[in-house]
Amino acid sequence: MEKSKLQLTSETNTDFWNDSCSVEELKYAIENGAVGATANPVIIGEVLKKEMHLWEDKIYQIIDEMPSATEDEIAWKIMEEISVSGAKLLEPIFYDQKGKNGRLSFQTDPKYYRNARKIAEQALYFSSLAPNMIVKIPVTKAGVEAIEEATYKGVSINATICFTVSQCIAVAEAVERGFKRREKDDKDISSMGPVCTVMVGRLDDWLKVIANRDDIVTEPAYLEWPGIAVMKKAYQLFKERGYRIRLLSAATRNHMHWSEFIDGDVVVTLTHQWQKRFNESEVDVIPRIDNPVDQRIIEELSRKFTDFRRAYEEKGMMVDEFDNFGATSRTLRGFISGYESFVSVIRDFMLPNPDK
């Protein structure tokens, strides 16, 4: 049987993870070469829409078992259950690859983005739910602090809400500090598998918003490259400095958000829809990670977009500026809204609407 193109990526240095913890989608992804998966309140809300028949009885059971729990407490318990079930499917890969892959990403509460202590505490708890859990922490000012502390305590982190080279470097340095503290205390790091996510498509989205808002005219195709440029620059810096963390691309908007990273020692996270598209596509599966982005594109984006310079230059932002970067605040607001929408779904189980 002819191999799919995504299966062929497993023969390069590039891994792909499933951008969902849906049971059906995760099984398909694993069959096609996926070696990890991800979850957050928005994703889990989508999972319930698709697979409510698998979870409805469990939701009622949890509500009955926690008679005094709040909506939020029930919501997080359900997210734990769904995430742990996804992690179980990935355990064979986790043990086979000694912790590098086979992990399920579980996101800390996006509302904690300003509180390093709460983020780190929640990360440590989530890490305890399954041996192959990896915990998402936002790359905010507080998040960077939490990343170091969580790493020191043995949590494999997935830095998320990250769009810029300066954020990637801050994450890598925080992980290195955590590793060095563990090594100083003779604690093992051999089975830890941290990653730093670059939300490539969301950076592109943000610059398109700026172009419309500020009436900036540029070559339309150039606005498909900002996230790729950041990912490739961060990748080269990671390699040069020997950071012990991999980059992960997320928020796919076109095939270049996969194909431009082929053969890098990176992870590409893909939704079920994008996996099917790429399986059926005629995109050549050839190494491109080291191909530089056209310098004309870099120069024009740098000249016309201040936020591209902030994203692309290594010292484009200080840690204190991370929270207020446009793509960061947009994504945090979206994640918080998604969490609130998820809670409203749980509310309908706990307190049915009598008007319906």
N, C-alpha and C positions, 0 to 999 in steps of 0.2 A: 504494500500500500504506500502511495506517495506521501511523503511527510508534508505537513502544513508548514507555512513559512514561520509561524511562531514556534513550532517545534524546532526548527532549524536554529533559532536564536540560542537554544540551549547548547548548541555545538560551538558557540562563540563564548566570549566572557560575559555576555549580557544575560541577565535573568529577567523574567517578567512575573509580576504578581497580579492577582485578580483584584480589581478595584471594587470589591463587594464581598460580603460574607454570606450571601444567598447560598443555600445548600445546593440547589440545582446548578447555579452559575459557577460555584466553586468546583463542583465535580467536573463540569465541562472544562474549566480552566486547567485543572490538574491533569486531565486526560490529554490536554494540548500543551503541556509543558510548564504550567505555572508552578512556582515554588514558594508562594506566599499569598497573603490576602490582607484586606484592610476593612476597617469598620469605623464608623462615627455615627452620631445621632441621625444625621441626614441619610446616610447609607442604610442604617438599620430601619429607619422609617420607610424607605423604599423596599427593603426586604419584606417588611410586614405587608405592604401593599401587594406584593407578588406572591408571598407564601403564607398568608394569614392562616390558611388551613393547617399549616404545620405548627403554628404557635398559639392559636386561639385558646385551646384547652390549657396550655401551660400558663398563659397570662392570667386566666381565671384562677388557676391553682395558686400562683404566686400572690394574687390579691387576697385569697382566702387564708394563706399561710402567714400573711403580714397584716393583720386586721387593723393595726393602728398606724400603718405606714402612710406617709404622704405620697402624693402623685409623683414627686421627684424621686423618692426612694424606690417606689415601684418601677418607675421608668428605668433607673440605673440597674436595678436587679434584672429586669428583662434584657437590657443591653448586655449585661454580663452573661446571661444564659445563652443568648444568640452568639456572642463572640466566642465563648468557650466551645460551643458546638462546632463553629468553624475551625477553631484551633485544633480540635480533635482530628478533623480530616487531614490536617497538615502535619500531624505528629510524625508519621513515618519519614517524611522528607526532612524534618527537623533533626531527627536522630541520625539519619543517613548522612546529612551534610554538617553534622556536629555544630549546629546552632547558627551557621551562616545564613541559611534559608529555612523554610518551613515554619514561618512565624505568621501570626495573626496580629495585625495592628489594632490597638484599642485606644481611642482618643480620650484624653483627660477633658474635664468639664471646660468648655471654651469660656465660661464666665469667670474662670480663675486666672485669666491671662495676666493679671497684675500681681498675683500672689504666689511667689516662688515656693513658699512653705506648703501651701495647699496643693500646688501642682505636684511637687515632689512626693508628698504623702500619698496622694491619689495614684501616682505612677507606681510607687512601691506596692500598693495594694493590688492594682491591676496586674502587675507582674506576677503576683502570687497565685493568680487564678488558674494558670496553666503553665507548664514548663516552657512552652514555646510562644508565650505572649511577648509582643513588642509594643511599647507604649508611646503614643503620639503626644508630643509636647510642643506648644506653639513657640515660634522663634520671636518672642517679645523680649523686652528687657528682663522681666521676671522669669520668662521661660528659659533664657540662657543660663541663668543662675540655677534653675531647677534641673536643667540637663546635666550640669556638672555633678550636682548632689545625687541625682537618681543614678547616674552612671557609677559613681563611687559606691553606691549601695547595691550594685549588681543588676540594675535594670537596663535591658537593651532598649534604647530609645529610638523613636522615629521622629525626628524634628520636622514639624509641619508648619503651615502658614509661613512659608519661606519662599522668597522671590528673587533674592539678590545675592551677589557674590559676597558682600560684606556679612550678610546673615549666615551664609554657608561657612565662611571662615570662623565666625564667632562660635558656631555650633561645633565645628571640628576641634577648635581650641578648647572648648568646654569639655568635650568628650575626652580629649587628651589629658586634661587636668584630672578628670575623674579616674581615668585609667591609671595615671601615675600615682594617685593617692591609694588606689587599690593595690597596685604593685608594691608600694612602700609598706603596706600592711600585710603583704604576702597573701593577698586575695586573688582568686583565679579570674582571668578575663578571657580564657581560651574559647569558651563557648558563647561569648557575647557577640551579638551581631547588629550593632547600631547602623542606622542609615539617616541621611539628611535629605529630605524631600525638597525638590525645586518644583513649585507649581507653575510649570512653564506656560501652560495655556492661560492661566489667570493673570500672569504678567502681560501677555499679549492682550488679553481682554482689557486690562487697565489702561494700556497705552492707547487702545482704540477709543476708550471713553474719553481720554484726554484730547485726542485728535478731534473728536466731535464737539467736545465742550469748548475747546480753545480755537476751533476753526483752523487746525493745522493740516496742511495738504502735504502728503508724501506719497511715494509709490505704494499702492495698496499691499503688494506682496511683501514689502519690507516689514509690515506689522505682523507677519507670521514668524519672524525670526528673533524677537527680543529674548524670549524664554530659552530658545536654543543657544543663543549667544552666551547667556548667563550660565547655563548648564555646562557648556563646553569650556568656558573660562575657569569655572570652579573645578571642573574635572582635572584640568591641567595643573592647577595649583595644588589640588589634593595629591596628585601623583608626585609632583616635585617635592612636596614637603613630607610625604609618607604618612599622612594622617590615617589612623586606623578606623576609618568609617567610610562607608560607600554612599555615593549619591543615588538618589531615586527621583525619576521624573514622574510628574503627575499632572492631571488636568489636560488630558490629550484633546487637541482640537483639529489636528490633521496628521497625516501619516509621518511627517517629519519629526513629530514628537516621539516617535518610535525609531524611524529609520535613520535619523541623524545621530542616534546614540548607539547603533549596533556595533558590537565588539568592544565597547567600553566595559570595564568592570563596574557596572552600574545595574540598577534595577529600573525597569519600566513598568509602571502600574497601569493596567488597562481595564476598562469596563468590558462587560460581556459583549456589548454592541461593537466596540472597537476590535475586540479579539476576532469576532466573526468577520468583520470587514477585512482585517489584515490576513486572515486565513484564506480569504477568497480573492485577495488582491494580486496584482502582478508586480508589486514593488520588489525590486531585487534585494535579497538579503545579503548585503555586502558591507564590509567595515566602513563606517563613516565618522566614527567618534573623533578621529584626529583631523578630519577635514575642517579647516577654519571657515568661519562665516565670512562671506565676501566683505572686504574692508569698506567698500562703498556703502554697504548697509549699515555697518557700525558707525561710520562717520556721519551719515545723514541722521540716523536715530539720535546720535549723541548731540548733534547740532540743534535738532528741533525739539528734543524731549529731555527736559531736566531730569525727569524720573527714570529715563533710560540710563543716563549717566550715573545717577544714584544707584541703580541696580547693577550696572556693568562694572563700574570701577571698584577695585578692591576696598578702597577707603571711601566709597561713595556715601556711606552712612556710618554714624557712630551707633553704638548699641542703644543709647538713649533715644535715638530717632526711630527705632524699629516699629514701635507701636503706632506711630502716626503716618507711616508710609501708606499711600492710598490703597494699594492692593491688599495690605495687611488689614486695615480697618474695614474694607469692603468684605473681605473673607471672614473675619471675625464676626462681623454683624450677621453675615449669612449663616454661619455655623450656629450662632446663638439663636437666631430665628428658627433654624432647622430643629434645634433641640426643643424649643418651645412648641413647635408643631408636633414633634414626637410626643411630648407630654400631653398635648391635647388629644392625641389618639388614645393614650392610656386613660385619660379622664373619661372618655366615652365608655370604657369598660367598667370603671369604678363608679361612675355617676352617669348612667345613661340619660340622654336628652329626652325628656318626656314629650317634647313637641314633634319628635320624628316618628 
